[in-house]
Amino acid sequence: MIRILLSTCVALLVGCSSQKKDSETVLFAGEIVNPTSDQVILLKGGVKVDSAKLDDRNRFKFKLNSIENGLYHFNLAPEHQYVYLEKGDSLMVRLNTIYFDESLVFSGSNEETNNFLLELFLATEEEDSEMYSEYYELEPLDFLNKITFLKQEKVNKLKELNSESQLSDEALKLLNGSIDYTYNRYKEIYPFRHKTKTAEQNFHELPKDFYGYRSQVNYGDHTLTYLRPYYDFMKAHLGNLAYMSCLNDCDTEYIQESKQLHYKKHKLHLIDSLVVEKELRDNLFRNVAFDYLLKKKDAPENTEIFLNEFKKVSKNNMHLEEIENLYEGIANLQPTKIIPNLDVISFENETTTLTDITANKKVLFYFWSGTNSRQYKNIFERIALLREKKPDHVLIGINIKTEFEQWKKIIGTLGVDPSLQYHSNDFKELTEKLVLYPMNKAIITDNSVIVDGFSNIYKN
């Protein structure tokens, strides 16, 4: 029934069949149930290709006259997902934002590729959890047998799909890459997780061919740069290489700088020596920078050394401004600093500032989004407990990534005091100035002076 309805929608919206047209024009359309934004944005890598407004029936339509075959993303803020497009495609998507990924179904030309890519994405989410809870404890050969079985299941399904649908070479490469790099990433992670889960003192000895796939790794595949399994593999793989090379070659007794800085410099130079694709290099360098700046606070002089090293090996990095803003944001959230004077909006739709809100009182700020009901309900349950633990503090929530009217409705359903809730329309500025990583973050102030700029509501 769903497939029939989708085919009808495709015919109505784009007048297409499941067969590709002779024209190179691509038609990509869809219907959104419970939209969280009024427009859909189509991106290729990090570059916006086009945007389309939802009509009065919550439908959108892209007509693209000349595009490159390959992997794209469509963004319905704050969610996004893959879409694979080839010249001549007429493709329809339908989804319900309440169950975004789980409800998503493609219909039309290249529906097989897109639905299988989504199936792999959802399977990986489930298997990631199983890996951590069960499989990383296994002995190496048992672990290899398990993931070989899981991988072969996907390979067999792909072979069956291709025999029925005759996928293009490009689509096959993408789907095979998604399978291969997913399971190779598990191998890169295994020795570290196994050591942690089993509390073994040393890394477990691995079979000689455990990393046999490494000789086939492509460090410059432009077509896979924004494929999540490929990127996640690269992060795990380079982290493994950097750590093991340092463990074997560096005498820790004579390392003059911090271990954190030393290891991150190893990783920067490893990326520089191995990765040749510009966007992949930039993204991996960004990951190292964010990991260093956010996870463990190092001495200011070490941070300066890291940034100088970063700029040396990653010239003209497309994320440099973002990284410098992060560094500045961290510096401005140190104890004794005044909280950034950012604008927020009250429940009565009046604009005020964080410095005004925090004047002459002790405040704990927490942050939430209306896009994930389970997450924000958990946050408010935690805040109710913190209110008892910190009676001398005013606990104030700031909402992000939610339409103003929707935010007000959620506040009403939660039954919380609206005078202690504020809304931000500028997610980018708030994220950069208040360094909102992760979303469980809290900022504690006393008369507008920062006491702790990097607290956590679940650790207070």
Disulfide bonds with the S-S distance in Angstrom:
none
